[in-house]
Amino acid sequence: MEMINAIGRRKASVARVYLTKGDGKITVNGKDYKAYFPQTHIQANITDPFTTVEVENIYDLKVNVNGGGFKGQSEAVRMGISRALVKINEDFRSPLKAKKFLRRDARVVERKKYGKPKARKSFQFSKR
């Protein structure tokens, strides 16, 4: 098996995922994924696609991710991994799609408007 690559995006984060046959080593930006994402609930985002299709410790993963915060980055990586797994085996599509790992979550922060303290919040109204 050659190297499979895919792209995942979330908020301002872009993750480029490279999947090869191996023993389950996951590297994010040159570090182990547990060192790059120290929170356990964020680490679960990275391993969820493998547990969903039951292929843990079969593929090595090299990920380059930039932009955004740690949560957006982890969800971008999750989407990239899911897309790469679907490229390997089309049968993985339905369980991953059921958990919405293949859907691009397009929600982003709304911009601040002039005359307001935040995007939608207004100053207190006074009639007199």
CYANA upper distance limits for C-alpha pairs under 8 A (distance plus 0.5 A):
  1 MET  CA     20 THR  CA      7.55
  1 MET  CA     21 LYS  CA      7.10
  2 GLU  CA     20 THR  CA      7.02
  2 GLU  CA     21 LYS  CA      8.45
  3 MET  CA     18 TYR  CA      6.84
  3 MET  CA     19 LEU  CA      6.12
  3 MET  CA     20 THR  CA      5.47
  4 ILE  CA     18 TYR  CA      6.13
  4 ILE  CA     19 LEU  CA      5.54
  4 ILE  CA     20 THR  CA      7.06
  4 ILE  CA     84 ALA  CA      6.75
  4 ILE  CA     87 LYS  CA      7.99
  4 ILE  CA     88 ILE  CA      8.11
  5 ASN  CA     16 ARG  CA      7.60
  5 ASN  CA     17 VAL  CA      5.90
  5 ASN  CA     18 TYR  CA      4.95
  5 ASN  CA     19 LEU  CA      6.71
  5 ASN  CA     84 ALA  CA      6.59
  6 ALA  CA     16 ARG  CA      6.50
  6 ALA  CA     17 VAL  CA      5.78
  6 ALA  CA     18 TYR  CA      7.31
  6 ALA  CA     80 GLY  CA      5.85
  6 ALA  CA     81 ILE  CA      7.73
  6 ALA  CA     83 ARG  CA      6.57
  6 ALA  CA     84 ALA  CA      5.83
  7 ILE  CA     14 VAL  CA      7.63
  7 ILE  CA     15 ALA  CA      6.15
  7 ILE  CA     16 ARG  CA      5.24
  7 ILE  CA     17 VAL  CA      6.65
  7 ILE  CA     79 MET  CA      8.08
  7 ILE  CA     80 GLY  CA      5.34
  7 ILE  CA     83 ARG  CA      8.04
  8 GLY  CA     14 VAL  CA      6.46
  8 GLY  CA     15 ALA  CA      5.60
  8 GLY  CA     16 ARG  CA      7.14
  8 GLY  CA     17 VAL  CA      8.27
  8 GLY  CA     76 ALA  CA      5.12
  8 GLY  CA     77 VAL  CA      6.39
  8 GLY  CA     78 ARG  CA      7.75
  8 GLY  CA     79 MET  CA      5.29
  8 GLY  CA     80 GLY  CA      4.47
  8 GLY  CA     81 ILE  CA      8.22
  8 GLY  CA     83 ARG  CA      8.23
  8 GLY  CA    104 ARG  CA      8.49
  9 ARG  CA     13 SER  CA      6.14
  9 ARG  CA     14 VAL  CA      5.17
  9 ARG  CA     15 ALA  CA      6.75
  9 ARG  CA     73 GLN  CA      8.50
  9 ARG  CA     75 GLU  CA      8.17
  9 ARG  CA     76 ALA  CA      5.01
  9 ARG  CA     77 VAL  CA      8.17
  9 ARG  CA     79 MET  CA      7.54
  9 ARG  CA     80 GLY  CA      8.10
  9 ARG  CA    104 ARG  CA      7.33
 10 ARG  CA     14 VAL  CA      7.31
 10 ARG  CA     72 GLY  CA      5.97
 10 ARG  CA     73 GLN  CA      7.49
 10 ARG  CA     75 GLU  CA      6.83
 10 ARG  CA     76 ALA  CA      5.49
 10 ARG  CA    104 ARG  CA      7.33
 10 ARG  CA    105 ASP  CA      6.61
 10 ARG  CA    106 ALA  CA      7.35
 11 LYS  CA     68 GLY  CA      7.31
 11 LYS  CA     72 GLY  CA      6.55
 11 LYS  CA    105 ASP  CA      8.13
 11 LYS  CA    106 ALA  CA      7.20
 11 LYS  CA    107 ARG  CA      7.12
 11 LYS  CA    108 VAL  CA      5.86
 12 ALA  CA     67 GLY  CA      5.91
 12 ALA  CA     68 GLY  CA      5.26
 12 ALA  CA     72 GLY  CA      7.79
 12 ALA  CA    108 VAL  CA      8.43
 13 SER  CA     65 VAL  CA      7.43
 13 SER  CA     66 ASN  CA      6.17
 13 SER  CA     67 GLY  CA      4.86
 13 SER  CA     68 GLY  CA      5.36
 13 SER  CA     69 GLY  CA      8.01
 13 SER  CA     72 GLY  CA      6.43
 13 SER  CA     73 GLN  CA      5.78
 13 SER  CA     76 ALA  CA      6.83
 14 VAL  CA     65 VAL  CA      6.14
 14 VAL  CA     66 ASN  CA      6.23
 14 VAL  CA     67 GLY  CA      6.99
 14 VAL  CA     73 GLN  CA      7.59
 14 VAL  CA     76 ALA  CA      6.67
 14 VAL  CA     77 VAL  CA      8.48
 15 ALA  CA     63 VAL  CA      7.16
 15 ALA  CA     64 ASN  CA      6.16
 15 ALA  CA     65 VAL  CA      4.67
 15 ALA  CA     66 ASN  CA      7.19
 15 ALA  CA     73 GLN  CA      7.54
 15 ALA  CA     76 ALA  CA      6.05
 15 ALA  CA     77 VAL  CA      5.86
 15 ALA  CA     80 GLY  CA      7.04
 16 ARG  CA     63 VAL  CA      6.15
 16 ARG  CA     64 ASN  CA      5.64
 16 ARG  CA     65 VAL  CA      6.74
 16 ARG  CA     77 VAL  CA      8.06
 16 ARG  CA     80 GLY  CA      7.26
 17 VAL  CA     61 LEU  CA      7.50
 17 VAL  CA     62 LYS  CA      6.51
 17 VAL  CA     63 VAL  CA      5.10
 17 VAL  CA     64 ASN  CA      7.13
 17 VAL  CA     77 VAL  CA      7.57
 17 VAL  CA     80 GLY  CA      6.22
 17 VAL  CA     81 ILE  CA      6.88
 17 VAL  CA     84 ALA  CA      7.97
 18 TYR  CA     61 LEU  CA      6.30
 18 TYR  CA     62 LYS  CA      5.60
 18 TYR  CA     63 VAL  CA      6.71
 18 TYR  CA     84 ALA  CA      8.36
 19 LEU  CA     59 TYR  CA      6.89
 19 LEU  CA     60 ASP  CA      6.37
 19 LEU  CA     61 LEU  CA      5.40
 19 LEU  CA     62 LYS  CA      7.15
 19 LEU  CA     81 ILE  CA      8.39
 19 LEU  CA     84 ALA  CA      7.41
 20 THR  CA     59 TYR  CA      6.03
 20 THR  CA     60 ASP  CA      5.71
 20 THR  CA     61 LEU  CA      7.06
 21 LYS  CA     58 ILE  CA      6.81
 21 LYS  CA     59 TYR  CA      5.07
 21 LYS  CA     60 ASP  CA      6.35
 22 GLY  CA     57 ASN  CA      7.92
 22 GLY  CA     58 ILE  CA      6.09
 22 GLY  CA     59 TYR  CA      5.21
 22 GLY  CA     60 ASP  CA      5.29
 23 ASP  CA     57 ASN  CA      5.52
 23 ASP  CA     58 ILE  CA      5.75
 23 ASP  CA     59 TYR  CA      6.44
 23 ASP  CA     60 ASP  CA      6.54
 24 GLY  CA     56 GLU  CA      7.19
 24 GLY  CA     57 ASN  CA      4.18
 24 GLY  CA     58 ILE  CA      5.91
 24 GLY  CA     59 TYR  CA      5.55
 24 GLY  CA     60 ASP  CA      5.33
 24 GLY  CA     61 LEU  CA      7.76
 25 LYS  CA     32 ASP  CA      8.49
 25 LYS  CA     57 ASN  CA      7.92
 25 LYS  CA     59 TYR  CA      7.87
 25 LYS  CA     60 ASP  CA      5.33
 25 LYS  CA     61 LEU  CA      6.65
 26 ILE  CA     32 ASP  CA      6.62
 26 ILE  CA     33 TYR  CA      6.41
 26 ILE  CA     60 ASP  CA      6.47
 26 ILE  CA     61 LEU  CA      5.15
 26 ILE  CA     62 LYS  CA      6.65
 26 ILE  CA     63 VAL  CA      8.33
 27 THR  CA     31 LYS  CA      5.87
 27 THR  CA     32 ASP  CA      5.18
 27 THR  CA     33 TYR  CA      6.02
 27 THR  CA     61 LEU  CA      6.56
 27 THR  CA     62 LYS  CA      5.42
 27 THR  CA     63 VAL  CA      6.56
 28 VAL  CA     32 ASP  CA      6.56
 28 VAL  CA     33 TYR  CA      5.89
 28 VAL  CA     36 TYR  CA      7.19
 28 VAL  CA     62 LYS  CA      6.66
 28 VAL  CA     63 VAL  CA      5.19
 28 VAL  CA     64 ASN  CA      6.52
 28 VAL  CA     65 VAL  CA      7.72
 29 ASN  CA     36 TYR  CA      8.48
 29 ASN  CA     62 LYS  CA      8.32
 29 ASN  CA     63 VAL  CA      6.61
 29 ASN  CA     64 ASN  CA      5.56
 29 ASN  CA     65 VAL  CA      7.10
 31 LYS  CA     35 ALA  CA      6.96
 31 LYS  CA     36 TYR  CA      6.64
 32 ASP  CA     36 TYR  CA      6.80
 33 TYR  CA     37 PHE  CA      6.31
 33 TYR  CA     43 GLN  CA      7.75
 34 LYS  CA     38 PRO  CA      5.98
 34 LYS  CA     39 GLN  CA      8.49
 34 LYS  CA     43 GLN  CA      7.10
 37 PHE  CA     42 ILE  CA      6.94
 37 PHE  CA     43 GLN  CA      6.60
 37 PHE  CA     70 PHE  CA      7.64
 37 PHE  CA     74 SER  CA      8.48
 38 PRO  CA     42 ILE  CA      8.17
 38 PRO  CA     43 GLN  CA      7.80
 39 GLN  CA     43 GLN  CA      6.85
 40 THR  CA     44 ALA  CA      6.80
 41 HIS  CA     45 ASN  CA      7.42
 42 ILE  CA     46 ILE  CA      7.69
 42 ILE  CA     70 PHE  CA      8.49
 42 ILE  CA     71 LYS  CA      7.22
 42 ILE  CA     74 SER  CA      6.97
 43 GLN  CA     47 THR  CA      7.23
 43 GLN  CA     74 SER  CA      8.20
 44 ALA  CA     48 ASP  CA      6.29
 45 ASN  CA     49 PRO  CA      8.44
 45 ASN  CA     74 SER  CA      6.67
 45 ASN  CA     75 GLU  CA      6.94
 45 ASN  CA     78 ARG  CA      6.52
 46 ILE  CA     74 SER  CA      6.82
 46 ILE  CA     75 GLU  CA      8.09
 46 ILE  CA     77 VAL  CA      6.97
 46 ILE  CA     78 ARG  CA      5.73
 46 ILE  CA     81 ILE  CA      8.41
 47 THR  CA     51 THR  CA      6.96
 47 THR  CA     78 ARG  CA      8.25
 48 ASP  CA     52 THR  CA      6.52
 48 ASP  CA     78 ARG  CA      7.98
 49 PRO  CA     53 VAL  CA      6.99
 49 PRO  CA     78 ARG  CA      7.30
 49 PRO  CA     81 ILE  CA      7.32
 49 PRO  CA     82 SER  CA      6.29
 49 PRO  CA     96 LEU  CA      7.33
 49 PRO  CA    101 PHE  CA      7.98
 50 PHE  CA     54 GLU  CA      6.19
 50 PHE  CA     55 VAL  CA      5.71
 50 PHE  CA     56 GLU  CA      5.84
 51 THR  CA     55 VAL  CA      6.97
 51 THR  CA     56 GLU  CA      6.67
 52 THR  CA     95 PRO  CA      7.27
 52 THR  CA     96 LEU  CA      7.36
 53 VAL  CA     92 PHE  CA      6.66
 53 VAL  CA     95 PRO  CA      7.39
 53 VAL  CA     96 LEU  CA      7.99
 55 VAL  CA     59 TYR  CA      8.31
 63 VAL  CA     77 VAL  CA      7.91
 65 VAL  CA     73 GLN  CA      7.08
 65 VAL  CA     77 VAL  CA      7.92
 66 ASN  CA     73 GLN  CA      7.70
 67 GLY  CA     73 GLN  CA      7.82
 68 GLY  CA     72 GLY  CA      6.56
 68 GLY  CA     73 GLN  CA      6.94
 69 GLY  CA     73 GLN  CA      6.55
 70 PHE  CA     74 SER  CA      6.58
 71 LYS  CA     75 GLU  CA      6.79
 72 GLY  CA     76 ALA  CA      6.60
 73 GLN  CA     77 VAL  CA      6.69
 74 SER  CA     78 ARG  CA      6.67
 75 GLU  CA     79 MET  CA      6.76
 76 ALA  CA     80 GLY  CA      6.76
 77 VAL  CA     81 ILE  CA      6.62
 78 ARG  CA     82 SER  CA      6.71
 78 ARG  CA    101 PHE  CA      7.37
 79 MET  CA     83 ARG  CA      6.72
 79 MET  CA    101 PHE  CA      6.05
 79 MET  CA    102 LEU  CA      6.27
 79 MET  CA    103 ARG  CA      8.11
 79 MET  CA    104 ARG  CA      8.15
 80 GLY  CA     84 ALA  CA      6.70
 81 ILE  CA     85 LEU  CA      6.68
 82 SER  CA     86 VAL  CA      6.82
 82 SER  CA     96 LEU  CA      7.29
 82 SER  CA    101 PHE  CA      6.81
 82 SER  CA    102 LEU  CA      6.79
 83 ARG  CA     87 LYS  CA      6.90
 83 ARG  CA    102 LEU  CA      7.06
 84 ALA  CA     88 ILE  CA      7.00
 85 LEU  CA     89 ASN  CA      6.80
 85 LEU  CA     92 PHE  CA      7.34
 86 VAL  CA     90 GLU  CA      5.59
 86 VAL  CA     91 ASP  CA      7.85
 86 VAL  CA     92 PHE  CA      6.10
 86 VAL  CA     93 ARG  CA      6.07
 89 ASN  CA     93 ARG  CA      8.36
 92 PHE  CA     96 LEU  CA      6.86
 93 ARG  CA     97 LYS  CA      6.36
 94 SER  CA     98 ALA  CA      6.52
 95 PRO  CA     99 LYS  CA      7.11
 96 LEU  CA    100 LYS  CA      6.83
 96 LEU  CA    101 PHE  CA      6.03
 96 LEU  CA    102 LEU  CA      7.07
 97 LYS  CA    101 PHE  CA      6.42
 97 LYS  CA    102 LEU  CA      6.14
 97 LYS  CA    103 ARG  CA      7.96
110 GLU  CA    119 ALA  CA      6.74
111 ARG  CA    119 ALA  CA      6.22
112 LYS  CA    116 LYS  CA      7.93
112 LYS  CA    117 PRO  CA      8.10
112 LYS  CA    118 LYS  CA      5.72
112 LYS  CA    119 ALA  CA      4.53
112 LYS  CA    120 ARG  CA      8.11
113 LYS  CA    117 PRO  CA      8.40
113 LYS  CA    118 LYS  CA      7.35
113 LYS  CA    119 ALA  CA      5.91
113 LYS  CA    120 ARG  CA      7.99
116 LYS  CA    120 ARG  CA      7.49
116 LYS  CA    121 LYS  CA      6.80
116 LYS  CA    122 SER  CA      5.80
116 LYS  CA    123 PHE  CA      7.30
117 PRO  CA    121 LYS  CA      6.72
117 PRO  CA    122 SER  CA      6.95
117 PRO  CA    123 PHE  CA      7.68
118 LYS  CA    122 SER  CA      8.07
